[in-house]
């Protein structure tokens, strides 16, 4: 089943090999606010409820997620220009993780974000940018590819 890069449908799990060579890209619909301590707050727009629900209650228009120092560090690098392995190396240098610890932590964090529709992954075969010919897009939570 093919979906958009930030789709939220139930999908087979993405292959680890594809994830390790991917370029994570955050969902552009998510707004970020940098707090005074440098940590990031994500603001995720929610679907508008039906008119009847709005008459009965005042549902929130957005969901807010607070990232800690490590989550903020990773979020800032998920711009489609940093590969998974580059982010791992940055984590090793900044937070003194071993490579194995950084890979496990990053994999869990990115898969969690992808399951929520906040992250997509792109594969590149020597393409300089995600819009360049040869770039492949990997769905948010699966290994399906879509030519980009």
GUPAMAR-252457 format. One record per residue (C-alpha): x, y, z; residue in one letter. Coordinates in steps of 0.05 Angstrom, whole numbers, padded with zeros to 5 digits, always signed. Example, Ala and Ser with C-alpha at 12.3 -4.5 7.8 and 13.67 -1.06 7.14 Angstrom:
% residues 2
+00246-00090+00156A;+00273-00021+00143S;
% end
This chain:
% residues 148
+00000+00000+00000X;+00029+00068-00020X;+00020+00129+00023X;+00046+00200+00027X;+00111+00212+00063X;+00076+00232+00127X;+00018+00183+00123X;-00007+00149+00185X;-00039+00085+00159X;-00018+00018+00188X;+00041-00006+00146X;+00092-00062+00149X;+00154-00040+00187X;+00209-00006+00149X;+00271-00048+00138X;+00328-00031+00183X;+00377-00029+00125X;+00335+00025+00091X;+00331+00064+00155X;+00406+00062+00166X;+00419+00093+00098X;+00360+00142+00100X;+00357+00217+00107X;+00303+00233+00160X;+00258+00292+00144X;+00210+00323+00194X;+00138+00337+00175X;+00133+00409+00150X;+00063+00416+00181X;+00093+00411+00250X;+00111+00479+00279X;+00170+00484+00326X;+00183+00533+00382X;+00251+00538+00415X;+00245+00548+00490X;+00293+00591+00530X;+00334+00530+00550X;+00344+00511+00477X;+00297+00452+00478X;+00243+00446+00425X;+00168+00445+00432X;+00130+00413+00374X;+00060+00439+00357X;+00021+00389+00315X;-00043+00414+00282X;-00103+00370+00295X;-00160+00355+00247X;-00220+00400+00256X;-00275+00363+00292X;-00345+00361+00264X;-00392+00419+00275X;-00431+00379+00327X;-00369+00366+00368X;-00350+00439+00365X;-00419+00458+00390X;-00414+00411+00450X;-00341+00423+00469X;-00281+00465+00453X;-00231+00414+00428X;-00157+00434+00422X;-00132+00457+00355X;-00062+00429+00365X;-00023+00377+00405X;+00041+00399+00439X;+00101+00353+00450X;+00161+00376+00490X;+00228+00348+00468X;+00287+00341+00516X;+00358+00362+00498X;+00373+00298+00459X;+00306+00299+00423X;+00316+00372+00404X;+00387+00357+00380X;+00361+00301+00334X;+00299+00341+00311X;+00344+00397+00287X;+00384+00349+00244X;+00323+00316+00212X;+00321+00365+00154X;+00332+00316+00096X;+00405+00337+00090X;+00434+00295+00147X;+00437+00220+00139X;+00419+00172+00194X;+00493+00154+00202X;+00513+00228+00204X;+00463+00239+00261X;+00491+00178+00297X;+00562+00207+00290X;+00537+00274+00317X;+00505+00240+00377X;+00570+00203+00391X;+00609+00268+00390X;+00559+00311+00428X;+00531+00262+00480X;+00588+00212+00486X;+00545+00153+00465X;+00578+00092+00435X;+00558+00082+00362X;+00514+00023+00381X;+00479+00062+00435X;+00468+00121+00388X;+00439+00076+00333X;+00391+00041+00381X;+00368+00107+00412X;+00360+00142+00345X;+00324+00084+00313X;+00273+00081+00370X;+00263+00157+00370X;+00254+00163+00294X;+00208+00103+00289X;+00165+00133+00345X;+00161+00199+00308X;+00146+00164+00242X;+00089+00124+00273X;+00058+00191+00295X;+00066+00219+00224X;+00119+00269+00245X;+00178+00240+00207X;+00191+00211+00138X;+00254+00179+00109X;+00286+00189+00042X;+00337+00145+00007X;+00388+00176-00039X;+00429+00144-00092X;+00483+00197-00097X;+00430+00252-00105X;+00451+00320-00078X;+00381+00339-00054X;+00315+00304-00042X;+00285+00339-00103X;+00341+00314-00149X;+00331+00257-00197X;+00350+00191-00166X;+00324+00207-00097X;+00276+00156-00070X;+00224+00169-00017X;+00210+00118+00037X;+00141+00120+00070X;+00136+00143+00142X;+00130+00075+00173X;+00143+00026+00117X;+00194+00009+00066X;+00154+00027+00004X;+00191+00072-00044X;+00162+00128-00086X;+00204+00162-00140X;+00215+00234-00120X;
% end
